[in-house]
Each structure stands twice: as structure tokens, then as C-alpha cells.
């Protein structure tokens, strides 16, 4: 496998969080603003922080607004999600494990936040990820990346189907390609339908991935407005 299948990794990680999530509770009283640091070194793709419901990527130089009061997963849990779910994709034999470790070294889950924007059956999620592209990948756009990872191996408990070909959009003035999916999985012993939108842009030699995960197309439309909040601080560097 030339790519790490991060789109599937994100869905698998989201499904695990949904199974572990507690029922929705009444809104808590306002608290003092806090900053949650994801990773500190600015030369790391996953360097960033969340403050006042805004995620900032120091490496890629953009911000993304999150729904108010959403829970943000800590950095150790993010890394664990990537590693464990890549292992599910690659298998346990020695050759597959080696390929999985190589893919894991290129894959970064920058942000995973969950909550509800309306009355979703399960918590909705917003995730940001990045994959360092191999030198011989031949990927020049988000469309190239989505098409390259579009042939996803079947997985137990996950039936992922693209709804249409990738479409070009702009977020924060930068070119992204959007792909919508429907999926079915098992959460807490029940069959759950998933509506999933993914935006991919090639930035600094990485595939930068923004994903939005919820239960129905209607709730996805409400969640996706946060994609329009993306702002880049400066023009992105071209891929090397």
C-alpha cells in the first residue's frame, strides 16, 4: 500500500469514540477559557492547540472553528488511534506489520473533537489529519489523493461508499477537494448509518485532511458550516 488509508483510519477512530461516548448532558456553566495543546514543536505536522473553541495548526498555518464546548481528544489518545486502526487495516503478519509501521510514520491525526450540533443519535465529530506523501506518490492535488485511496479494502463492521466523484472547493482561499461518503457500522450493538464528508488539500508535501462525521445528511449539512470557518494565515508552500 502506498498510502495509509487515513480516511478509513479517521472513520474507525470516530466509531470507537462514539461507542465510548457518554449520553448527552445538560450544558455546563461557563468556565474560564483554557488552551489545550495538541503538540508543541512547530516543525511537527501535528503541532497545534485549541483555545476558545478554535483549533490552530502551527505547522500548516490555519485555524478552524469548532462547535462550542466540544470535547477534544488528547495527543496521546490521537496517536494511539492512528496506530491501532492502521494495524486493523494492514493485518498482523510480519510483512503487513512492517508496511503498517511505515504508514504510521507518515500519518498524523492533528485533531479529533466530538459533540452534538443538533439531536444526533451519536456524537458528531470533526477531525484533522495529515499524511506525508511518498516522493514517488505522483499526487499533485486533493483529487489525486482521494482517487488513490478510493479503493479501500473491506473491513469488518464498516461499509464505506463514496456518493459522487471528488469536487473542487476552496477553504480559506486554498484549493481542497471534497468527497462525500455513506457508511454503516455497529455502535453499542446497534447498526448506525453515517454521513461523512472529507476535504483534502496538498500542503507542504502532505495530504491535509479535514473530515466531518455524523449520523444523517441533514446533520452533516449543519456540521459542515464549520468547514467554511477555515482561515489560512499565509499562502501555503507548494509541495516539494
C-alpha positions as CSV (number, residue, x, y, z in Angstrom):
1,X,0.0,0.0,0.0
2,X,1.5,3.4,-1.0
3,X,-0.8,5.3,1.3
4,X,-2.0,4.9,4.9
5,X,-5.8,4.9,4.1
6,X,-6.2,7.8,6.6
7,X,-9.8,8.3,5.5
8,X,-10.7,4.9,6.9
9,X,-8.5,5.4,9.9
10,X,-10.5,8.5,10.8
11,X,-13.8,6.7,10.5
12,X,-12.6,3.8,12.6
13,X,-11.3,6.1,15.3
14,X,-14.6,8.1,15.2
15,X,-16.6,4.9,15.6
16,X,-14.5,3.9,18.7
17,X,-15.1,7.3,20.3
18,X,-18.8,7.1,19.6
19,X,-19.0,3.8,21.3
20,X,-17.2,5.2,24.4
21,X,-19.1,8.4,24.5
22,X,-21.5,9.2,27.4
23,X,-25.1,10.3,26.8
24,X,-25.6,14.0,26.1
25,X,-25.8,16.1,29.2
26,X,-27.2,19.5,30.0
27,X,-24.8,22.4,29.1
28,X,-22.4,23.2,31.8
29,X,-21.9,26.6,33.4
30,X,-19.5,28.8,31.5
31,X,-15.9,28.3,32.6
32,X,-12.7,30.3,32.1
33,X,-11.1,29.8,28.7
34,X,-8.4,27.2,28.6
35,X,-5.8,26.3,25.9
36,X,-5.4,22.6,25.1
37,X,-2.1,22.0,23.4
38,X,-2.1,19.1,20.9
39,X,1.7,19.1,20.2
40,X,4.2,21.9,20.8
41,X,7.1,21.6,18.3
42,X,6.3,23.9,15.4
43,X,8.2,21.6,12.9
44,X,5.8,18.7,13.6
45,X,2.7,18.4,11.3
46,X,0.6,17.8,14.4
47,X,1.7,20.9,16.3
48,X,-1.3,22.9,17.3
49,X,-3.7,23.9,20.0
50,X,-7.4,24.5,20.8
51,X,-8.4,27.7,22.7
52,X,-11.9,29.2,22.9
53,X,-13.3,26.6,20.5
54,X,-10.8,27.4,17.8
55,X,-8.2,24.9,16.6
56,X,-4.9,26.4,15.4
57,X,-2.4,24.4,13.3
58,X,1.0,25.9,13.8
59,X,2.6,23.8,11.1
60,X,0.1,24.3,8.3
61,X,-0.8,27.8,9.4
62,X,-4.6,27.7,9.6
63,X,-7.5,27.9,12.1
64,X,-10.7,26.0,12.3
65,X,-13.7,26.9,14.5
66,X,-15.3,24.1,16.4
67,X,-18.8,23.9,17.9
68,X,-19.0,25.4,21.3
69,X,-18.0,23.2,24.2
70,X,-16.9,20.1,22.2
71,X,-14.6,17.6,23.8
72,X,-11.1,17.4,22.3
73,X,-9.1,14.2,22.5
74,X,-5.6,14.4,23.9
75,X,-2.5,13.9,21.9
76,X,-1.6,10.5,23.3
77,X,-5.0,9.2,22.5
78,X,-4.8,10.6,19.0
79,X,-1.5,8.8,18.3
80,X,-2.9,5.6,19.8
81,X,-6.0,5.8,17.5
82,X,-3.8,6.1,14.4
83,X,-1.5,3.2,15.3
84,X,-4.3,0.8,16.4
85,X,-6.5,1.5,13.4
86,X,-3.7,1.2,10.9
87,X,-2.9,-2.2,12.4
88,X,-6.6,-3.2,11.6
89,X,-6.0,-2.3,8.0
90,X,-2.7,-3.9,7.5
91,X,-3.0,-7.1,9.4
92,X,-0.8,-9.0,11.9
93,X,1.7,-11.0,9.7
94,X,5.3,-9.7,9.8
95,X,5.3,-8.2,6.3
96,X,2.0,-6.4,6.9
97,X,3.1,-5.2,10.2
98,X,6.2,-3.6,8.6
99,X,4.0,-1.9,6.0
100,X,1.7,-0.7,8.7
101,X,4.6,0.8,10.7
102,X,5.9,2.6,7.6
103,X,2.4,4.0,7.0
104,X,2.1,5.0,10.7
105,X,5.3,7.0,10.4
106,X,3.7,9.1,7.7
107,X,0.3,9.6,9.3
108,X,-0.7,12.2,11.8
109,X,-4.0,12.8,13.5
110,X,-3.9,16.5,14.3
111,X,-7.3,17.0,15.9
112,X,-10.3,14.9,16.9
113,X,-13.2,16.7,18.6
114,X,-16.7,15.4,19.3
115,X,-20.1,16.6,20.5
116,X,-23.5,17.4,19.1
117,X,-24.7,20.3,17.0
118,X,-28.3,19.2,16.9
119,X,-30.1,16.0,18.2
120,X,-27.8,13.4,16.6
121,X,-28.2,9.8,17.6
122,X,-24.4,9.5,18.2
123,X,-21.9,12.3,18.8
124,X,-20.7,14.1,15.7
125,X,-17.0,14.5,15.1
126,X,-14.6,16.9,13.4
127,X,-11.1,15.5,12.6
128,X,-8.0,17.0,11.0
129,X,-5.2,14.7,9.8
130,X,-2.2,14.8,7.6
131,X,-0.2,12.2,5.6
132,X,3.3,12.8,4.4
133,X,3.3,11.9,0.7
134,X,6.0,9.4,-0.6
135,X,8.3,11.0,-3.1
136,X,7.0,8.8,-5.9
137,X,3.4,9.2,-5.0
138,X,2.5,11.3,-8.1
139,X,-0.1,13.2,-6.1
140,X,-0.5,16.9,-7.0
141,X,-4.0,17.6,-5.7
142,X,-6.6,16.5,-3.2
143,X,-8.4,14.8,-6.1
144,X,-5.3,12.7,-6.8
145,X,-5.1,11.6,-3.2
146,X,-8.8,10.8,-2.9
147,X,-8.7,8.7,-6.0
148,X,-5.5,6.9,-4.9
149,X,-7.1,5.9,-1.6
150,X,-10.5,5.3,-3.0
151,X,-10.1,1.6,-3.3
152,X,-10.5,0.8,0.4
153,X,-10.2,-2.8,1.5
154,X,-13.3,-4.2,3.1
155,X,-13.3,-4.1,6.8
156,X,-15.4,-5.9,9.4
157,X,-18.1,-3.6,10.7
158,X,-17.5,-0.8,8.2
159,X,-19.2,-0.4,4.8
160,X,-17.9,2.8,3.2
161,X,-19.3,4.0,-0.1
162,X,-18.4,7.2,-2.0
163,X,-21.5,9.1,-3.0
164,X,-20.1,11.0,-6.0
165,X,-16.7,11.9,-7.6
166,X,-14.5,14.4,-5.8
167,X,-15.4,18.0,-6.3
168,X,-13.1,21.0,-6.1
169,X,-13.8,23.7,-3.4
170,X,-11.9,26.4,-1.7
171,X,-11.4,26.7,2.1
172,X,-9.6,29.7,3.4
173,X,-8.5,30.6,-0.1
174,X,-6.8,27.3,-0.6
175,X,-7.8,24.5,-3.1
176,X,-9.4,21.5,-1.5
177,X,-11.2,18.5,-3.0
178,X,-14.3,17.2,-1.3
179,X,-15.6,13.6,-1.2
180,X,-18.8,12.6,0.5
181,X,-19.4,9.0,1.8
182,X,-22.1,7.0,3.4
183,X,-21.2,4.2,5.7
184,X,-22.8,1.7,8.0
185,X,-21.2,0.4,11.2
186,X,-22.1,-1.1,14.6
187,X,-22.0,1.2,17.6
188,X,-23.0,-0.1,21.0
189,X,-24.5,-3.2,19.4
190,X,-26.8,-1.2,17.0
191,X,-26.5,-0.7,13.3
192,X,-25.8,3.0,12.6
193,X,-25.8,4.9,9.3
194,X,-23.0,7.5,8.9
195,X,-22.8,10.6,6.7
196,X,-19.2,11.6,6.2
197,X,-17.6,14.5,4.3
198,X,-13.9,14.8,3.7
199,X,-11.8,17.7,2.4
200,X,-8.2,17.2,1.1
201,X,-5.6,19.7,0.1
202,X,-1.9,19.1,-0.7
203,X,0.1,21.4,1.6
204,X,3.9,21.4,2.3
205,X,4.2,17.9,0.9
206,X,1.4,16.4,3.0
207,X,-2.2,15.5,2.2
208,X,-4.1,17.7,4.7
209,X,-7.4,16.1,5.5
210,X,-10.5,17.7,7.2
211,X,-13.3,15.3,8.0
212,X,-16.8,15.7,9.3
213,X,-18.7,12.7,10.7
214,X,-22.3,12.5,11.8
215,X,-25.4,10.3,11.5
216,X,-27.6,11.9,8.8
217,X,-27.2,14.1,5.7
218,X,-29.2,16.8,7.5
219,X,-27.0,16.9,10.5
220,X,-23.9,16.8,8.2
221,X,-25.2,20.0,6.5
222,X,-25.4,21.7,9.9
223,X,-21.9,20.5,10.8
224,X,-20.2,21.4,7.6
225,X,-20.6,25.1,8.0
226,X,-17.6,24.9,10.3
227,X,-15.5,24.0,7.2
228,X,-16.2,27.5,5.9
229,X,-14.5,28.9,9.1
230,X,-11.1,27.7,7.9
231,X,-8.6,30.6,7.6
232,X,-5.0,30.3,6.4
233,X,-2.6,32.8,7.9
234,X,-0.5,33.0,4.7
235,X,-0.3,31.3,1.3
236,X,0.7,27.7,1.7
237,X,4.1,26.5,0.4
238,X,3.9,24.3,-2.8
239,X,4.6,20.6,-2.3
240,X,8.2,19.6,-2.8
